[in-house]
Amino acid sequence: MTSSARSYLACWATFFLLCVLGLSRAHAQQPLADRPAMEGNRSTSTAAARHRVLFIATSNVPKGKFRNLESIAASAGFTVEARYLSQISADADASMYQGFDAVFIDSYQVDSVKAQLAKSLPGLQVPHVWLYDKQPEWGGGLRAATAQTLLDYYSNSGEQNFRGFFATLAATLEGKLAPRDLPPPVKFPATAIYHPRLPGLVSADLQTYLQWAKATPNKPIIAVLIHQQYIASMQTGFIDDMIARIEARGATPLVLYAPAMEAGTLAPWLRPRSDAPAHADVLINTQIMLNAEGRRQEFASFGIPVIQAMPYRKGDAEAWRADPQGVALMDVPFYFAQPEYAGVFDIQVAATTRKSDDAIVAIPEQADAVVNKAIHLATLRRKANADKHLALMFWNYPSGEKNLSASFLNVPRSLQSTLDGLRAAGYSLPATPDETVLIEKLQRLLAPSYRDGLLEALVADDLAALLPVARYQA
């Protein structure tokens, strides 16, 4: 691959990651002025709307996030309006901000937003904050400390933080101090365990979580890798559904979020010691795959199966069922090609966006299929090799009942090596036949595909077995 091609792919990978993930956590600050402040009281009930707030967002931010913000904002006396950049004309002037008491830009695409809003931004005089934590800015009279607090609340997100965000904003707009009993921003660790019933939703300690979850050696542990943005945007319905299905099957869920681009972040949670088995039996990946090489090495070191549950991003469940392909073409590189390179298999669509509230929700039968697959893989992993039943498939190329060949491969000798390796690993197998006998038996297995009347002889000679339809369907 040429250097220009690698750069092109890297740019697209970065763009796609940010489109899916949106915001993370807050860091930098710039000094600006603020309004005078006085002591104030926190409102604990739904208040009459006193302020209007405009959020400008790009397509990476899920619509369901603003649906959730509406009710939280209302309890603090705000009405919220969200406008997506694609719906705003490049000719729009500062009049678009009239009637709003504050404006927030929820996007990592700072340069694109500034270019689109070039005619309106010079006239933006009300308090405003650019909420991308890697490139924060603010203005309209906000003091640095207040702007940073708003950033910390918003970029870490979650219901408690959003309530703190609007309480702080209300106090600022009304010239008051933030309520004394207002909890500080809850800052999520870069990597942690999530469960909807956990105090604070996340845990940064594996053993504490396993004890809380009542994990036992006899219960399979199903790990699930998610994006932190599910929690930040309060879009955990899909994940919570999967957790409930795992628990209903008698297993312990271990749901982790970790940076998608950083390799090595999962090992401390799933296999901290190379001389000990992994803590989980199976891993369900729900992240997009951008660092395929890093994840490939990490997944291989765990020694456990990795399957994938992905969202359908073009509509709701009915739209997915009616879609002839079922997957958007732009999702193929990051949900299929790169995951398969990383060692992920059995990739299934398991979630969609609900029309009524834009929430990310499970497709019940698909989520069930993913969890059932994980449970069966966990059961298989815990079974002794001697008790496992395997099927081996071999090449028949070119076509013909005598052809046991493949490009640059001696099929009979390869099968002999495979059988010897399986026996050494504890699988219950008879002695490996010599090459001549093996060739003769394999050719007999091929023959019924080319001639009729040979199946009964295979059964009689114990080279084939019958599988009743009822048992197959069960």
N, C-alpha and C positions, 0 to 999 in steps of 0.2 A: 504494500500500500504506500502511495506517495505521501510526502509530508503534508501537501495541501489537502489530500483526502482525509488524512488523520485529523487535521485541524478542523475540516468541515464537520466530520463526525463528532468531534469533541464539542464544537459549538452547538450542534443540534442536541447532543446529550445534555449539555448544561441547560439549554433552553427548555427541554422537555421536563427535566427535573424541577426547575423552578416553576413551570406552568402547573405541575401537579402539586408541589409542596407549598408554594406561596411563602408565607412568612415563617421565621423561626423565632429567635430570641433577641432581645435588645442589648446593644453595647455602647456605641459612640454617642457623644453629645457635643453641642455647640452652644456658646453663650448667647442668650437673647434676654430681652427685658420681659417683665411680667406685670400683671396688674396688682394694685394694693390688695391686701387680704385681711379678713377679720374672722373671728371665731364663728362657726356654723354648726348646725345639727344635721345628723343623718336622717333621711327619710326612709322608713321601713315599710311603707305601704305604697300602693299605686297612686301616683300624684297626677294632677292635671298637667297637661303639656305646657311647659314654660319655655322650652328651647327647641329649635330645629337644628338637626345635624345632617350634613351631607357627607356620605362616603363615596369616593370615586375609586373604582376597582378595575382590575384587568381580569381576563378570563380565567386565570389560575385560581381565583378566589371563588369557592362554591357559593351559589346563591343561597343555599340553606343556612349559611353562616349569618347572613343579614336577616333572615327570617327569625332566627333565634335572638339576634340582637334587638329586634323590635320590642319584644315583650320585656326584656331586661331594661332597655332604655326607658320604656313607658313608666316603669316603677320609680324611675328617678326624675320623671318629669320631662322626658325628651320624646320627640318624634324623629324617626330615622328615615332617611331616604338614601337609597343606593343607586348609583348610576355607573354603568360599565363604560369604559373608555370608547369601545367600539360604537356606542350609541351617541357619543358627543361629537358634534361637528368641529372641525379644525377652525372654523370661523367663529366659534362661540366666544363672546367677550365676557367681561367681568359681571355682566348682569346675571349670569348663570348662578352666581353665589348670593344674589339678593334674597333676603328672607331667611338666610341661614345664620345661626349664631357661631358655628364652628364648622370647619371642613377638614376631612381626613383623607389621605390618599393611601389606599391599601394595595400596594403593588411593589414588586421588586424592579419592575421595568421603569425605573425613574426617568431615564433619558427619553423613552418613548412617550411617557405621559407628559413630560415637559414639552416635547415637540408638538404633541397634539393640542395641548392647552396653552401654547405660546402666546396667543392673543389675550387670554383671560387671566393668566397668572399675575401679570404686573398689577392688576386691579384687585387682587385677593388681599383684603385688609383684615378680615375677621381672624380670630385664632385658628391656626391650622398646623397640622403635623404630617410629615411624610413618614409613614409607619414602617418602612423597610429598615430592619435593624442594622443592616450593614452600611446604610447610607442615610441616616436620619437627618431631617431638617425640620425647622419649625419657624413660625413667625406670627404676626398679628398680635404682638404684645405678650406672648407667652415667655415666662422666665424659664431658664434652662432646667432648673430642678423640677418644675411642674411638668414640662414637656417630657423629661426623662421618665418621670413617674407614669405619665400616660402611656409612653412607649413600653415600659416594663409591664404594665397591666395588659395592654392590647396584644403585644407580640407573644407573650406567654399564653394568653387567652384562657379559655375555660370560663364557666359561669361565674365563679367567685371573682376572678380577675376582671371580667367584663363589668360586673357590678361595681367593683372598685374604680374602674375606668370612668364610668358615668357619674359616680358620686364625686370623684375628684374634678371632673369636668364641670359638673353643676356648681360646686363650690367656687371654682375659678371664675366661671361666667358671672356668678352672683356676687363676686368680690368678697368671698368668705374663705376661712381656712377649711381645709378638709376635715371631716368629722374626726374627733379624737379616737373613736372606737373603730375606725375604718381599718381593716386588716391590710398589711402591706402586700405588694404583689407576690403571688406565689410563683416562684421561678422554677420551672421544670428542669431537672437534670438532662444532660445531653442524651443519655441512654437510661432507660428505666423500665420497670414492669408496670403494666396497666391492668386494672380490673375495676369494673364499675362500682363494686361494693367496698373497695379499699378506702380507708380514710385518706382523703386527699387525692384519691384516684390512682396515684402511682407510688411505687416503692423502689428505692435505690439499693435495696439489700436482698439478694436472692434467698438466703436462708430464712430471713424474717418472713418473706412472702410465702415460701413453701410451708412454713409452720402455720401461718395464717390460713393458707388454702387447705390445710389438713392433708397434704400430700403424704403418701405412704409408698413403700417399695412395691407393693402389689398393684398400685394404680398407675396406668400409663400416664406419661406427661406429654401433652401435645403443645409444642411451642408454636407461636404465631408471631410473625414479624410484620409490624405495621409502621406507618408514618406517624410522627408525633402530631401532624396537622389534623388527623382524625380527632384527637382530643382537643387541640387548640380551637378548632372550628365547631366543637360540640356536635360532630358528625360521627358519633360512635355507634349508631344503630346497627350497622352491618357487623362491626366487631363484637358488640354486646350479644348479638344474635349467635355469632359463632361460638362465643364463650359459653352461652347457655346450652348449645347443642353438644359441645364437648363435655360439659358437666353432666348433662342428661345421659350420656353414654358411659358414665362412671370413670371418666378420666380427669386429670388435673390440667387446666389451661395455664400456659405460661406465655403471656402476651408481652412482647418486647417492642419498644420503638428504639430506633437507632439511626444515625445519619446514613443516608443511602449511598453516599460517595466515599465513605471511610471504611476500609477493610480492617478487620481485627477488632471491631467493636462488639461482636457477638460472642467471641470465645470466652470472655470472663463470665458470661451468663450460661452458656450452653456446654462448654467443655473447658473449664479453667485449667485442668491438669491433663496433659497428653498421656499420662500413664493410667488414667482412669476413664471409664466410659462417659459418654455425654449425659448430661442431666435429663435431656428430653429424648423421647423415642422417635418423634417425627417433627419436622418443621413445616408449617404452612406459611409460605411467603405471600404477602399482599402488596409488597412494595414494587415499584417499577425497578427495572434492572439497568443501571447505568455503569457501575463498576463491575462488569462481568468477570474480569480476570481476578480481581480481589475477592469477590464473593465465591468464585469457583474454588480457589484455594482454601478459603475459610470453610465452605460447605464440606469439602472433601475431608478436612481435618476432624469434623464432627463424627463422621461415620454413621450418619442417620439419613433416612430418606427425606428429600425436600420436594414438596409439591406446591402448587400455586393456586390462589384464588384471586381473580382479577375483576375489576369493575367494568361494566358496559357503560361507556361514556357518551352514548348518542341518544339516550332516552330512558324510558321506564321499562318495566319488565315486559309489558305487552309489545313495546317497540323492539325489544331484544328477541322475543319469540317470533316476531314477524320478519326480522332481519334475515335475509338469505345467508349472509356470511356470519353474522353474530359477533363480529369483531371489526372495529374500524381499522382501515389499512395503516393509519399512522401509529396504531398501538402495537403492530406486529413486531417491530424491532425491539421495543422495550418491555413487552410482556410475553413475547414468544422466543424470538431469535436469541437474544442475549441471555434470558433465563435458561434456555436449553443448553447454551454453551457453558453456563455456570453449574450445570448439573441438576437443574430443576426439571421435573417431569410431571405429566398429567395436569396440564394447565387448564383450568376451567373458569368460565365466567360465573361469578357468584353474587354480584351486586349490581344495582342500577340506581338511578336517581328518581325518586318518587315525584309525580307531578304535583300533588297537592301542596307540598311544603318544600320541595327541592332537597329533601333529605336523602342521604346515601343509605340504602336499605338492602337487605339480603333478598335474593331470589330463593324462596324456601327450598324448592327441590334441588337447586344447584348447591346451596350451602350445605344441605343435608348430604349430598353426594361427596362434597369435599371432606366433611367431617367423618363420614363413614369410611372413606378411603384412608384417612389418617388413622382411624381406630384399627382398621384391619391391618395396616402396615405396622402399627405398634404391636398388635398381637403376634404378627409374623416375626417381628424382630425379637420378641421375648421367647419365642418357641425354640427349642433345641434343634440344631441342624439335622439331627438324626430323625426328627419327627416331621420334617418338611418334605413336601412333594414338589418336585421341579419338573419343568418341561424345557427341553432343549430344541431349538429350531436350527436347521442347517441349510446351507445353500444348495439349490438344484439349478445350476446354471452351466451351460445353456440348457434349455428344456430337453427332457428325455429321461426315461426311467433309470438309465445307467449313469447319469452325469452327477457326480459328487464333486463339484469344483466351484471355485470362485477366483477372482483375480488375485494372483500372487499368494494363494492360500491353499495348502494341502488340507482339505476338509477332514478326512479321516484322522490324520495325525493330530490336527488341532482338537478334534473331539476327544481323542485319547488323552491329550494333555489336560483338557478341561475336566474329564471324568476323574483323572488321578488327583487333580487339585481339589475337586469337591470331596473326594473320599478323605483326603488329608485334612480337610476342614471339618470333618465329622459327619458328613452326609452318609446315609446308609445306601451303599451302592454295591452291586456285585463286582466281581473282578472285571477289569477292563479287557475286552477281547483283543486279540492281535489284529493287525491292520486288515488282513485278508478276510477274517470272519466279520469284522465290523463293516467292511465294504459290502459284503454279501447281504448282511441284515439290513443295512440302510437302503440298498437297492430294492430289496423286497418291500420296504416301507413306501418307496416312491412308486412302485409299479401300479397300485390301484388307481393312481391319478391318471394313468395312461391306458389302462385296460380294465375291463369289467370282470367280476367273478373271482377276485383275489382276496377280498376282505375277510371272508370266513376262515381261510387258511391262516391268516395272520392271527386271528383270535385263537384258533386251535393251537398254534405254536407259541402262544404267549408273547407275541410281538405287537399285540393291540388289545385294547380293553373297551368294553361297552360302557357308555355313559347314558343312562336313561334320561329321557327328556324332562321328566318330573324333577329329577335331581339337578339337572342343569338349570332349570328355571327357578329352582329354590334358591 
